[in-house]
Amino acid sequence: MSHLRQTRIPVALGILGASLLFYVSILLIVGSRLAIAAVNEEMSYSRQFFKRHFTDEQGVRRGSLWQQMSELLRRSLSQKKTIQKETPTEQK
Protein backbone atom coordinates (compact mmCIF):
# COMPACT_ATOMS: atom_id res chain seq x y z
CA MET A 1 0.00 0.00 0.00
CA SER A 2 2.81 2.44 0.74
CA HIS A 3 4.25 1.81 -2.72
CA LEU A 4 1.07 3.21 -4.31
CA ARG A 5 1.25 6.37 -2.24
CA GLN A 6 4.84 6.98 -3.28
CA THR A 7 4.06 6.71 -6.99
CA ARG A 8 1.06 9.05 -7.07
CA ILE A 9 3.08 12.26 -6.87
CA PRO A 10 5.49 11.43 -9.74
CA VAL A 11 2.61 10.21 -11.91
CA ALA A 12 0.60 13.35 -11.20
CA LEU A 13 3.61 15.55 -11.98
CA GLY A 14 4.20 13.61 -15.20
CA ILE A 15 0.59 14.08 -16.31
CA LEU A 16 0.74 17.77 -15.40
CA GLY A 17 4.00 18.20 -17.36
CA ALA A 18 2.59 16.43 -20.43
CA SER A 19 -0.54 18.59 -20.26
CA LEU A 20 1.52 21.78 -20.06
CA LEU A 21 3.69 20.66 -22.99
CA PHE A 22 0.55 20.07 -25.05
CA TYR A 23 -0.83 23.51 -24.10
CA VAL A 24 2.44 25.23 -25.01
CA SER A 25 2.58 23.43 -28.35
CA ILE A 26 -0.92 24.74 -29.15
CA LEU A 27 0.23 28.26 -28.25
CA LEU A 28 3.24 27.90 -30.56
CA ILE A 29 1.04 26.77 -33.43
CA VAL A 30 -1.30 29.74 -32.95
CA GLY A 31 1.66 32.14 -32.73
CA SER A 32 3.26 30.80 -35.89
CA ARG A 33 -0.02 31.12 -37.78
CA LEU A 34 -0.31 34.74 -36.66
CA ALA A 35 3.26 35.39 -37.77
CA ILE A 36 2.63 33.86 -41.20
CA ALA A 37 -0.54 35.92 -41.61
CA ALA A 38 1.38 39.10 -40.72
CA VAL A 39 4.16 38.31 -43.20
CA ASN A 40 1.61 37.60 -45.94
CA GLU A 41 -0.13 40.90 -45.25
CA GLU A 42 3.17 42.81 -45.37
CA MET A 43 4.11 41.13 -48.66
CA SER A 44 0.78 42.00 -50.26
CA TYR A 45 1.23 45.61 -49.15
CA SER A 46 4.75 45.65 -50.60
CA ARG A 47 3.53 44.23 -53.90
CA GLN A 48 0.80 46.87 -54.13
CA PHE A 49 3.27 49.61 -53.19
CA PHE A 50 5.81 48.60 -55.84
CA LYS A 51 3.10 48.08 -58.45
CA ARG A 52 1.64 51.51 -57.71
CA HIS A 53 4.90 53.46 -57.61
CA PHE A 54 7.17 51.64 -60.03
CA THR A 55 5.01 50.89 -63.06
CA ASP A 56 3.56 53.22 -65.64
CA GLU A 57 -0.05 53.29 -66.88
CA GLN A 58 0.47 50.24 -69.13
CA GLY A 59 1.96 48.20 -66.29
CA VAL A 60 5.53 48.33 -67.65
CA ARG A 61 8.38 48.69 -65.17
CA ARG A 62 10.25 51.98 -65.35
CA GLY A 63 14.04 51.65 -65.17
CA SER A 64 15.95 49.62 -62.65
CA LEU A 65 14.75 49.14 -59.11
CA TRP A 66 17.67 51.18 -57.76
CA GLN A 67 16.78 54.13 -60.01
CA GLN A 68 13.14 53.90 -59.03
CA MET A 69 13.89 53.78 -55.31
CA SER A 70 16.27 56.75 -55.50
CA GLU A 71 13.69 58.72 -57.49
CA LEU A 72 11.01 57.96 -54.90
CA LEU A 73 13.37 58.96 -52.09
CA ARG A 74 14.22 62.24 -53.83
CA ARG A 75 10.53 63.04 -54.30
CA SER A 76 9.67 62.32 -50.68
CA LEU A 77 12.62 64.39 -49.41
CA SER A 78 11.69 67.32 -51.63
CA GLN A 79 8.10 67.16 -50.36
CA LYS A 80 9.34 67.23 -46.77
CA LYS A 81 11.55 70.24 -47.50
CA THR A 82 8.67 72.17 -49.05
CA ILE A 83 6.46 71.36 -46.07
CA GLN A 84 9.16 72.55 -43.67
CA LYS A 85 9.60 75.80 -45.63
CA GLU A 86 5.86 76.49 -45.56
CA THR A 87 5.44 76.04 -41.81
CA PRO A 88 7.19 78.81 -39.88
CA THR A 89 9.18 77.78 -36.85
CA GLU A 90 8.46 79.46 -33.53
CA GLN A 91 11.27 81.53 -32.09
CA LYS A 92 11.65 81.99 -28.36
SVG drawing of the C-alpha trace seen along z (x, -y; Angstrom):
<svg xmlns="http://www.w3.org/2000/svg" viewBox="-4 -84 24 86">
<polyline fill="none" stroke="black" stroke-width="0.4" points="0.0,0.0 2.8,-2.4 4.3,-1.8 1.1,-3.2 1.3,-6.4 4.8,-7.0 4.1,-6.7 1.1,-9.1 3.1,-12.3 5.5,-11.4 2.6,-10.2 0.6,-13.4 3.6,-15.5 4.2,-13.6 0.6,-14.1 0.7,-17.8 4.0,-18.2 2.6,-16.4 -0.5,-18.6 1.5,-21.8 3.7,-20.7 0.5,-20.1 -0.8,-23.5 2.4,-25.2 2.6,-23.4 -0.9,-24.7 0.2,-28.3 3.2,-27.9 1.0,-26.8 -1.3,-29.7 1.7,-32.1 3.3,-30.8 0.0,-31.1 -0.3,-34.7 3.3,-35.4 2.6,-33.9 -0.5,-35.9 1.4,-39.1 4.2,-38.3 1.6,-37.6 -0.1,-40.9 3.2,-42.8 4.1,-41.1 0.8,-42.0 1.2,-45.6 4.8,-45.6 3.5,-44.2 0.8,-46.9 3.3,-49.6 5.8,-48.6 3.1,-48.1 1.6,-51.5 4.9,-53.5 7.2,-51.6 5.0,-50.9 3.6,-53.2 0.0,-53.3 0.5,-50.2 2.0,-48.2 5.5,-48.3 8.4,-48.7 10.3,-52.0 14.0,-51.7 15.9,-49.6 14.7,-49.1 17.7,-51.2 16.8,-54.1 13.1,-53.9 13.9,-53.8 16.3,-56.7 13.7,-58.7 11.0,-58.0 13.4,-59.0 14.2,-62.2 10.5,-63.0 9.7,-62.3 12.6,-64.4 11.7,-67.3 8.1,-67.2 9.3,-67.2 11.5,-70.2 8.7,-72.2 6.5,-71.4 9.2,-72.6 9.6,-75.8 5.9,-76.5 5.4,-76.0 7.2,-78.8 9.2,-77.8 8.5,-79.5 11.3,-81.5 11.7,-82.0"/>
</svg>
